[in-house]
Amino acid sequence: MKNNLLFDFTVDKASKTVFVNREFAADLSLVWDAFTKQEILDQWWAPKPWSSKTKVMNFEPGGRRFYAMVSPEGDEHWSLQQYTSVSPKTNFKYLNAFADAAGNPELPGSDWDLSFSEQDGTTKVSIVIKNDSLERMEKMIEMGFQGGFTMTLNYLDELLATLAKK
């Protein structure tokens, strides 16, 4: 297992954009599935001790994922991902917004652009998160997005190691 894998998290307030680059010691198909299949996503898409609970997921352009991050006490924080484009195993994009429990988005949101590439058994995921407003980006940061997302991607790394052995 490589321990010198790339991980870079950059916040650019001037462009209201967050850039995340992360390598995983797993093949592209497995990493793609981890980001696009509900049964795998719900195993890692929340910083511990929180969990992820998907209510609806239709991974295709025009489809959506409606899910909650659930605290250990049972508090639910809902979000909505509206998929805008999917290029299998290379890229997908979506509009992300906080939402209420009925699925009504809280705008403004952010545009996520995820690109996947593989070289020598290592898969790189490049994520560009463009926020509609500086206020929204600052709210994400204040809520601990960088630490939480870093922790979440580390859990994905652990899960990929387990799934690769199966």
C-alpha positions, 0 to 999 in steps of 0.5 A: 500500500502506498503511503505517499498518495497525493492529497491537496485541499485548496480554498480560493476565496477570490474565485469562490472555489475549493479544489481537492485532489486525492489519490487512492491505491485502488483501480479506477472502476472501484473508485468510480463505483464508490462515488456513484453507487448508493450502497457504497456511498452510504458507507463512507460519505460522512465524517465519523461518527456521523453516517450517510443515509440516501433516500433517493439516488438516480445517477444519470444526467437529470437524476439526483441523490437526496441524502442526509448526514446523520449525527450519532444523536439522530439529527439529520442534515439533508442535501440534494445533488442534481446530476448535470452530466455523466461521462462514465469512469472519467467525470461527473458533475452536479449541483449540490445544495443543502435541503430540508427533509422534504427535498426542497433545496436551500439555494444558493448551492455549489457546482461540483465537477469530479474527474477520475484518472488512473495510472499504475493502479493509483486512481486520482480524483480531482474535485472542483467545487464552485460556490454560487456565493462567497457567503455559501462557501464561507458557511461550508468552511465554518461548518468544518468542511475541510476537516470533515471532507478530509476525514471522509476521504480517509474513510473512503481510502480505508473502505477501498482497501477492504473492498479491493481484498474481496 
